[in-house]
Amino acid sequence: MLISALDAPRRQLAEIDHALLWSILALLFTGLVMVYSASIATAEGGRFTNHQPAYFLIRHGIFLCVGLVAAGIAFQVPLGFWQKYSPWLFMLGVILLAVVLVPGIGRDVNGARRWLPLGFANLQPSELMKLFAVLYAADYTVRKINVMHDLKQAFLPMFGAMAVVGMLLLKEPDFGAFVVIISIAMAILFLGGLKARLFALLIVGLLIAFTIMIIVSPYRRDRVFGFMDPWADAFGRGYQLSHSLIAFGRGELFGVGLGASVEKLFYLPEAHTDFLLAVIAEELGFVGVLTVIALFALIVQRAFAIGRLCVQLDRLYPALVAMGIGVWMGVQSFINMGVNMGLLPTKGLTLPLMSFGGSGIVANCTALAILLRIDWENRQLMRGGKL
């Protein structure tokens, strides 16, 4: 009996998508190494780190362990549980987004209030909200599947829910998380059968809204103009992007070598968080960046492949969750990479699975564990087994 119990986890590991699993692990542990490399100088020179070179490495390692434990627990949870409680999880996410804005509770960092201090770490509700948005939007679409052609019944309720989330995120402000969450919701509605005309109207409306937000907000306007020509004000609004581009240029094909980056030495701000890819580019070169892109592309491809198989097995909710997670990983990694390469305006959005940050690592690991669970359930059904 004991041997049978010990063999159960092994059997589960043998019945999951190994390409997906190894891609996730490769990004997680490459991120751990690169966070250490990118943060040594900052940790040595910082008061709050007690001048300990391994300060960020230790914390990121702890976050990674917590994320893997959370992933292990999430993998054991059937998809029916997530579907049943997704509306409550979404409400919890909205409450946390509201609480973080309360003076004296939410923590301000660099002019943004996005974190809830927990003593040993900070909780970033917007990271959890991405996961909750996937689960809720998929459940909402399944419940409304027969009226997806109807503007009033299908679109407006979800629009109202996303508007509330958007207003709270823009109050922080966290425009990057807002874009990711809206992309997740839109993609799931579209994949669930939202009428093409309604989807087109939604796209147009969002483009108009984004344009207005940029025009009326001086700091967003400055970021857009700085992104268009960072060298025009290389010591001002174009500072981050200009140093990121310098890092990419120095890396060339194979990089200057692990640990040998110059830009991370107090030139490139947020080197271990938002601009980790620039350090990867400088130290590991074009080959390193291409490898990271390929791993993210593989995760997105496997997510959609798992989702398509769910559709064939008549499992709509898991299908939408799988594809929603794929959209989340794809959109967020694309935005972060685009910012680092100067293709998009500078935004405070981390690279999933790799950048320093506890809430992001835990949310990413949990989401991908759910994706692996969906794949495992598909395999059980194909074998004629029970979930």
Buried (B, 14 or more C-beta within 10 A) or exposed (E): EEEEEEEEEEEBEEBBBEEBBEBBEBBBEBBBBBBBBBBBBBBEEBEEBEEEBBBBBEBBBBBBEBBBEBBEEBBEBEBEEBBEBBBEBBEBBBEBBBBBBEEEEBBEEEEEBBBBEEEEBBBBBBBBBBBBBBBBBBBBBBEBEEEBBEBEEBBEEBBEBBEEBBEBBBEBBBBBBBBBBBBBBBBBBBBBBBBEEBBEEBEEEBEEEBEEBBEEBEEBBBBBBBBEEBEEBBEEBBBBBBBBBBBBEBBEEEBBEBEEBEBBEEBBBBBBBBBBBBBBBBBBBBEBBEBBBEBBBBBBBBBBBBBEBBBEBEBBBBBBBBBBBBBBBBBBBBBBBBBBBBEBBBBBBBBBBBBBBBBBBBBBBBBBBBBBBBBBBBBBBEEEEEE
